[in-house]
Amino acid sequence: MGFPKTGYDTYGIEVHTELCKRNRFGPSTENRRRNIRWDLVEEPRRFKGGKGMNTFQKPQTVLIDFDGVISKNSVLLLFNCLHGFINRYTPFPREALLEFFKSTVSFPVKSSMELILTSLGIEDKIMELYREVSQMQDYGGTGIKIEENFYSFIDFCKKNSISYRIFSSASKNVKRFSELLERVDNSCICNLKGRSKARYATFSETSQELNIDLKKCLYIDDSPSALMTGKLHGITTVMMLNDIFTLKDYGIFNEFIDYKVNSFKEVEAIIENIM
């Protein structure tokens, strides 16, 4: 007897029953109560470019991006800020800029801004834009906010002896980090020193600096290109979906992404079910 692709459990939550049948961790009663979207949490997929599917065990370290992950709405606000700034000086379609933005978001912020403004012939405005982005805490009346359940996820990691590092291309000196710095130990913020997360050597260099084993890491990012580079090192990868990076982007890079999620509660559930 076949399984339907989707259905609704007794809590009215849509679940992917075929996926749950395959996973060794299904939508238990406890997880249904926690509103875990099991249709968005997948088992690790076989990585064609490596030695095969990871045997995912409890991670020793979790690497967490800031823009688009810890603050899911910041990546959209940064894009809106960039688009608004450019259009002060030259018209540029939002849709065209979006594709460029998505392809360079894993680069150091200043480098990606230099690339687009130079291409448009307004390179003399680079420092003005950089200052605006660095000082930004809101845009268009919407404030940058830390994602719900992030701090409880950090508590979960501490309780289970899992270390964590904030793995962001942005400097910790930018204004949008201010709330995070009040709640998170400064030593947990990784300084990428202007290196791109799309650069292969960035991960190997960072692992040496932090003295961590990448194959025992869980890496959460919204940028598929950054996740792809991490996967090339054998990291277990988690894509956080948001308003900029969607299922369409996941579909392009899915062989490099082990899990896709919408929240830190879903990440917590993944770890809980393999411990």
Secondary structure, DSSP 8 states (H G I E B T S, - for coil): ----S-EE-TTS-EE-HHHHHHSSS---HHHHHTT--TTS-------TTTTS-------SEEEE-TBTTTBTTHHHHHHHHHHHHHHHHS---HHHHHHHHHHHTTS-HHHHHHHHHHHTT-GGGHHHHHHHHHH-SEETTEE----TTHHHHHHHHHHTT-EEEEEESS-TTSGGGHHHHHHS-GGGEEE-TT--TTSHHHHHHHHHHHT--GGGEEEEES-HHHHHHHHTTT-EEEEE--SSS-HHHHHHHGGG-SEEESSHHHHHHHHHTT-
